[in-house]
Amino acid sequence: MSASRSRLYRSGVLERENLSVAEATRHLADPAVTLWLDIDAPTAADLAALTTELGLHPLAVSAVLDEDHQRPKLVHYDHHSFLAAYAVRLDPGDGVLAASELDAFVTDRVLVTLHRNNTADIDALAERWDSTPELAKSGTGFLLHGLLDLLVDGHFDALQALDEQVEELEDLVFADQTDVTDLQRRALRLRKSLSRLRHFALPMREIVGSLMRREVRSVDDTLLPYFQDVYDHVLRVTEWTESLRDLLATIRETQLSIQGNRLNSIMKKVTSWAAIIAVPTAITGFYGQNIPYPGFAQASGVWVSTLAILVISTTLYVLFKRRDWL
């Protein structure tokens, strides 16, 4: 088994990088050492070797090998904890949310991250750790904080991009020329993306909250404020997600209301014009009878019928216009 990336910290100082798993685990006897191992596309053999070295629980190993996407969670076992979480990215073109699972085993002095097909941004994770080297003395908790902070910030960035697209959608609702089908399609895609993001982000509140409890040994007093900051970001993401979901529902209701109002306006106009057109139709139909009537076969009949059409039609037009039916 070989790790795609690895780091060795000794007494809070980064000492070596990119060690093999066998070489890294030889340092576990030193209580001053903290290790990070990253494994891409782990196999059953890889996990068996890790189980031998770290005493992993069979259920945690089974969860990593299971390719069905599982719910984000943090499970505490006797000798380690198991984390399942998701990194997300929003396609700015179509508003579709892409997600990749990232699992982790956490012991007192080792953090093992596992993912598939290089989906995790490991470089960004390393940069996150390098930005706060003063926290490295906190051991595994320092590594875990960087990981969770990166994931939650990714959720926040995706949510911010979704918010911008929802605002664009809101403007389109009141545009004069709007493709209703395209509007509905975009609204549905955004709602699906928000639902997926909520599915990934909401459990993070429970995960970070459980790490902040005093009985969790990975988080010391130095790290506690930093985990509190991550927890605040998680709350903002979950509240913002719910707000955007409600806003999308409101946009949909507003669009239906506008469509109904426009339809009512059109129906009023059509009905009003039909009433006006019915006047000359009725009068000419009456005067077209093949029986004698006042003005039959006389020029006066033409003038009377014409005058009646003009007067009644004009009266109806003015009346409908005043009532805003035309």
SVG drawing of the C-alpha trace seen along z (x, -y; Angstrom):
<svg xmlns="http://www.w3.org/2000/svg" viewBox="-92 -57 104 64">
<polyline fill="none" stroke="black" stroke-width="0.4" points="0.0,0.0 1.3,-3.5 -0.1,-6.8 -0.7,-9.4 0.3,-12.1 1.6,-12.0 3.0,-14.3 4.9,-13.7 4.8,-16.3 7.1,-16.0 6.3,-18.2 4.1,-20.4 6.7,-20.9 6.4,-19.6 9.4,-17.3 8.8,-15.2 6.4,-14.7 5.4,-11.9 6.6,-9.0 5.4,-5.5 2.8,-4.0 5.2,-1.5 7.9,-4.1 5.3,-6.5 3.8,-3.8 7.3,-3.0 7.2,-6.4 4.0,-5.6 5.9,-4.5 7.1,-8.1 4.4,-10.0 5.7,-13.3 4.8,-12.3 1.5,-13.1 0.9,-11.5 -1.3,-12.3 -1.8,-9.7 -3.9,-10.3 -5.0,-7.3 -6.7,-7.6 -9.0,-4.7 -8.3,-2.4 -8.6,1.3 -9.6,4.0 -5.9,4.9 -5.0,1.3 -7.6,1.2 -6.5,4.5 -3.0,3.2 -4.4,0.1 -6.5,2.2 -3.4,4.1 -1.5,0.9 -4.3,-1.2 -6.9,1.3 -9.7,0.1 -13.3,1.2 -14.8,3.6 -17.9,1.4 -15.8,-1.6 -13.7,0.4 -16.9,1.7 -18.3,-1.8 -15.2,-2.9 -15.5,0.0 -19.2,-0.5 -19.6,-2.5 -23.1,-3.6 -23.0,-7.2 -23.6,-7.3 -24.9,-10.0 -22.3,-12.4 -21.5,-11.2 -18.9,-10.9 -18.8,-7.6 -16.6,-7.1 -15.2,-3.6 -12.9,-2.3 -9.6,-3.2 -10.5,-5.7 -13.3,-7.7 -14.6,-7.4 -15.7,-10.5 -17.7,-10.5 -18.2,-13.9 -18.5,-15.5 -16.6,-18.1 -18.9,-19.9 -18.5,-22.1 -21.2,-24.0 -21.1,-24.2 -21.6,-27.9 -23.0,-27.2 -26.0,-24.9 -26.2,-25.2 -25.7,-21.4 -23.9,-20.5 -21.1,-17.9 -20.1,-16.1 -17.3,-13.7 -17.2,-11.6 -14.2,-11.9 -13.7,-9.5 -11.3,-9.7 -10.0,-7.6 -9.0,-9.7 -6.8,-8.3 -5.0,-10.1 -2.0,-10.7 -3.0,-9.7 -5.4,-11.2 -6.0,-9.0 -8.0,-10.5 -9.5,-8.3 -11.2,-9.3 -11.7,-8.0 -10.2,-9.1 -8.4,-12.1 -11.7,-13.9 -10.5,-15.6 -8.5,-18.9 -5.5,-17.7 -3.3,-20.6 -5.9,-23.0 -6.0,-20.9 -2.2,-21.1 -2.3,-24.9 -5.0,-25.2 -2.7,-23.5 0.3,-25.5 -1.6,-28.7 -1.9,-28.0 1.4,-26.2 1.1,-27.5 -1.8,-25.1 0.2,-22.0 1.1,-21.3 -2.5,-20.3 -1.8,-17.1 -4.6,-15.3 -7.2,-17.9 -5.2,-20.4 -5.3,-18.2 -9.0,-17.5 -9.8,-21.2 -8.2,-22.0 -10.1,-19.2 -13.5,-20.2 -12.8,-23.9 -12.0,-23.2 -15.2,-21.1 -17.5,-23.7 -15.9,-26.5 -16.6,-24.5 -20.2,-24.2 -20.3,-28.0 -18.8,-28.8 -21.3,-26.6 -24.1,-28.2 -22.9,-31.7 -22.9,-30.7 -26.4,-29.3 -27.5,-32.5 -26.3,-34.5 -28.1,-32.2 -31.3,-32.4 -31.1,-36.2 -30.7,-36.0 -33.8,-33.8 -35.7,-36.3 -35.0,-39.1 -36.2,-36.9 -39.6,-36.4 -40.4,-40.1 -38.8,-40.4 -41.1,-41.4 -39.9,-38.6 -39.3,-35.5 -38.9,-31.9 -41.2,-30.3 -40.1,-26.7 -36.4,-27.7 -37.3,-29.5 -39.0,-26.5 -36.2,-24.2 -33.6,-26.4 -35.6,-26.7 -35.9,-22.9 -32.2,-22.4 -31.4,-25.0 -33.9,-23.4 -32.3,-19.9 -28.8,-21.4 -30.0,-23.1 -31.6,-19.8 -28.4,-17.9 -26.3,-20.6 -28.7,-20.5 -28.2,-16.7 -24.5,-17.2 -24.3,-20.3 -27.0,-19.7 -25.2,-16.7 -22.0,-18.7 -23.6,-20.6 -23.9,-17.3 -20.3,-16.3 -18.6,-19.5 -20.8,-19.8 -19.8,-16.3 -16.1,-17.1 -16.5,-20.2 -17.7,-18.1 -15.1,-17.9 -15.0,-14.1 -13.5,-14.1 -9.7,-14.0 -8.8,-15.3 -9.9,-18.8 -7.9,-20.7 -8.6,-24.1 -6.4,-25.8 -8.5,-24.4 -11.9,-24.8 -12.4,-28.4 -11.4,-27.4 -13.9,-24.5 -16.5,-27.0 -15.8,-29.2 -16.3,-26.2 -19.5,-25.4 -20.7,-29.0 -20.0,-28.6 -22.0,-25.3 -25.0,-27.1 -24.8,-29.9 -24.7,-27.4 -27.7,-25.4 -29.8,-28.6 -28.9,-30.1 -29.8,-26.9 -33.3,-26.9 -33.7,-30.6 -32.8,-29.9 -35.2,-26.9 -38.0,-29.2 -37.0,-31.9 -37.2,-29.5 -40.6,-28.4 -41.7,-32.0 -40.3,-32.7 -42.3,-29.8 -45.5,-31.0 -44.8,-34.5 -44.3,-33.2 -47.6,-31.3 -49.3,-34.4 -47.9,-36.6 -48.9,-34.0 -52.5,-34.0 -52.7,-37.8 -51.5,-38.0 -54.0,-35.3 -56.8,-37.2 -55.8,-40.4 -55.7,-38.6 -59.1,-37.0 -60.6,-40.4 -59.3,-41.9 -60.5,-39.0 -63.9,-39.0 -64.2,-42.8 -63.3,-42.8 -65.6,-39.8 -68.5,-41.9 -67.7,-44.9 -67.5,-42.7 -70.8,-41.0 -72.6,-44.4 -72.1,-44.8 -72.6,-41.1 -76.0,-41.2 -77.2,-44.4 -76.1,-43.3 -77.6,-39.9 -80.9,-41.5 -80.9,-43.8 -80.0,-40.8 -83.4,-39.1 -85.5,-38.5 -88.6,-40.0 -89.9,-43.6 -88.8,-45.8 -88.4,-49.5 -86.0,-50.7 -86.2,-47.5 -84.9,-48.0 -84.3,-51.8 -81.1,-53.9 -82.3,-54.9 -82.0,-51.3 -78.3,-51.3 -77.7,-54.6 -79.6,-53.6 -77.8,-50.2 -74.4,-51.8 -75.1,-54.5 -76.2,-51.9 -73.1,-49.9 -70.8,-53.0 -72.6,-54.3 -73.0,-51.0 -69.4,-49.8 -67.9,-53.1 -69.9,-53.1 -68.7,-49.6 -65.1,-50.5 -65.1,-53.6 -66.8,-51.6 -64.3,-48.7 -61.4,-51.2 -62.5,-53.0 -62.7,-49.7 -59.2,-48.7 -60.6,-45.8 -58.8,-46.9"/>
</svg>
